Amino acid sequence: MGLKHIIKKNKAVIKFLLVFFGSYLILALLYQAYLKYCPSEEFYPDYITHQVAHQSYKLIDVLGYETYIVKHPDNPSMLLAIKDQYVARIIEGCNSVSVIILFLSFILAFSKGFKETIFFIFIGGLLIYALNLVRIVLLTLGLYFYPQYGDFMHEILFPLFIYGVVFLLWLYWVNKYKKHKAK
C-alpha cells in the first residue's frame, strides 16, 4: 500500500486536520498579534478583556449587588469587587476569545457551505461569549458567597460548563454536516 493510496483513502481526515490546525494557528497568531500590538490605556488590559470585565460588572450590578471594577495595579487584569471585597480577577484568558477560536476552527474544518458555516460561527460565537459572561458572573458570586469552593468552581465546574457547551455545539454541527452530506 503506497503513500498515494493512504492519502487518497484518508483525504477527508487529512483535509479536516489541515483546516482545523491551519485555521487555529492563523487565528491564534492573529489574536496574539492583537494582544501584543494593540494595547490600550483606555481599555486596559486590552479592549476585549476590558469589555468582558465591564459587562460582567454590569450584570452583577443588575442583580442588585454593589460591585465595581478597577485596573489591577501589578498585572494586566481587572479586579472585580462586590461591596468592599475583591472577589475575582479578569485576565485575558477569561474573555472567551481562545475558546471561540477553537470553536471556529472546528466548524471551518467541517464546513458545509459558506453562508451556513458563517451563520453558525456567528451564532455559536455569540452564544459562547454570552455564556462566558454568565460563567464569570456565577463564578464571581460563587467566590463571594462560597470562597472555600473557589478552586473547584474555577478549575473544574465552570471550565466544564463552557467547554461542554462548545462540545455540544460541535456535536450539533457534525450531525447537521452528516445530514447535509447524505443529501
C-alpha atoms as one frame of an Amber mdcrd trajectory, in Angstrom:
protein
   0.000   0.000   0.000   1.645   3.237  -1.161   1.543   6.724   0.288  -0.773
   7.897  -2.512  -3.305   5.229  -1.600  -3.156   6.122   2.099  -3.613   9.825
   1.313  -6.479   9.117  -1.078  -8.167   6.810   1.431  -7.827   9.358   4.262
  -8.427  12.518   2.245 -11.324  13.723   4.444  -9.329  13.230   7.650  -6.277
  14.987   6.226  -8.428  17.874   4.998 -10.072  18.167   8.433  -6.692  18.203
  10.218  -5.169  20.736   7.832  -8.138  23.111   8.005  -8.555  22.730  11.779
  -4.906  23.185  12.721  -4.250  25.720   9.956  -7.159  27.985  10.892  -6.429
  27.565  14.609  -2.778  28.520  14.104  -3.594  31.532  11.912  -6.335  32.828
  14.233  -4.253  32.243  17.381  -1.303  34.108  15.830  -3.575  36.980  14.775
  -5.012  37.136  18.289  -1.534  37.137  19.841  -0.527  39.945  17.457  -3.632
  41.888  18.501  -2.679  41.475  22.168   0.929  42.483  21.539   0.457  45.372
  19.115  -2.877  46.845  20.169  -2.517  47.729  23.835  -4.900  50.317  25.215
  -4.646  52.534  28.242  -8.321  53.448  27.967  -9.444  49.824  27.638  -6.989
  48.070  29.937  -5.566  45.405  29.611  -6.988  45.021  26.094 -10.280  46.047
  24.539 -11.990  42.644  24.604 -10.966  41.719  28.158 -11.963  45.183  29.338
 -15.400  44.808  27.756 -15.892  41.374  29.322 -14.938  42.769  32.749 -17.247
  45.765  32.300 -20.171  43.648  31.066 -19.690  41.163  33.921 -19.679  44.023
  36.402 -22.877  45.438  34.876 -24.641  42.056  35.024 -23.745  41.613  38.702
 -24.871  45.178  39.355 -28.228  44.473  37.651 -28.652  41.521  40.007 -28.578
  44.010  42.879 -25.068  43.608  44.228 -22.909  46.631  44.969 -19.989  45.995
  42.639 -17.177  47.729  40.788 -14.112  47.015  38.655 -10.631  48.552  38.761
  -7.360  48.020  36.939  -5.088  45.587  38.729  -2.030  47.566  39.889   0.521
  44.793  39.230  -0.570  42.743  36.226  -2.722  43.074  33.101  -6.143  42.312
  34.503  -9.230  43.874  36.001 -10.273  43.336  39.606 -13.962  42.711  40.168
 -15.293  43.548  43.638 -18.550  43.010  45.462 -19.114  45.503  48.250 -15.617
  46.187  49.588 -14.158  42.789  48.764 -12.114  41.985  45.650 -13.564  38.694
  44.509 -12.282  37.954  41.015  -9.510  38.926  38.664 -10.467  39.021  34.989
  -7.487  38.286  32.769  -7.140  37.929  29.017  -7.867  34.192  29.310 -11.315
  34.986  30.716 -12.568  36.817  27.642 -13.603  33.679  25.672 -11.622  34.573
  22.535  -9.415  31.461  22.733 -12.481  29.249  23.174 -14.211  30.946  20.229
 -11.088  30.407  18.076 -11.125  26.701  18.976 -14.864  26.505  18.190 -14.467
  28.380  14.908 -11.544  26.216  13.735 -13.537  23.035  14.244 -16.569  24.430
  12.423 -14.411  25.547   9.492 -12.893  22.063   9.310 -16.418  20.675   8.862
 -17.540  23.487   6.582 -20.651  22.814   4.550 -21.345  25.922   2.574 -20.261
  29.493   3.079 -23.496  31.075   4.353 -24.490  28.266   6.687 -20.952  27.977
   8.119 -20.574  31.730   8.683 -24.032  31.919  10.256 -23.286  29.042  12.651
 -19.885  30.527  13.558 -21.539  33.880  14.283 -24.409  32.426  16.360 -22.118
  29.945  18.137 -19.539  32.641  18.865 -22.196  34.941  20.323 -23.585  32.095
  22.417 -20.122  31.218  23.753 -19.421  34.878  24.525 -22.751  35.339  26.329
 -22.419  32.099  28.290 -18.881  33.106  29.221 -20.291  36.298  30.765 -22.801
  34.184  32.698 -19.900  31.930  33.759 -17.922  34.906  35.089 -20.955  36.309
  36.924 -21.800  32.958  38.522 -18.165  32.297  39.366 -17.770  35.739  40.934
 -20.916  35.323  43.017 -19.844  31.797  43.922 -16.435  33.067  45.055 -18.109
  35.793  47.091 -20.557  33.517  48.876 -18.601  30.238  48.894 -14.870  31.068
  48.762 -13.988  27.630  50.144 -15.126  26.122  46.812 -13.169  28.593  44.695
 -10.678  26.133  43.217 -13.402  23.613  42.373 -15.550  26.268  40.698 -12.685
  27.904  38.787 -10.718  24.801  37.802 -13.443  22.189  37.259 -17.079  23.311
  37.324 -17.014  26.393  35.101 -14.459  25.126  32.536 -16.661  22.024  32.244
 -19.620  24.339  31.643 -18.029  26.428  28.865 -16.203  23.562  27.128 -19.293
  21.390  27.490 -21.300  23.969  25.564 -18.629  24.091  22.850 -18.665  20.299
  22.630 -22.471  20.260  22.298 -22.288  22.877  19.536 -19.705  20.722  17.752
 -21.934  17.661  18.057 -24.879  19.600  16.672 -22.761  20.841  13.750 -21.323
  17.402  12.928 -24.810  15.873  12.946 -26.049  18.599  10.598 -22.930  18.085
   8.474 -23.637  14.357   8.178 -27.244  15.034   7.130 -26.026  17.630   4.612
 -23.525  15.146   3.131 -26.203  12.451   2.909 -28.398  14.634   0.659
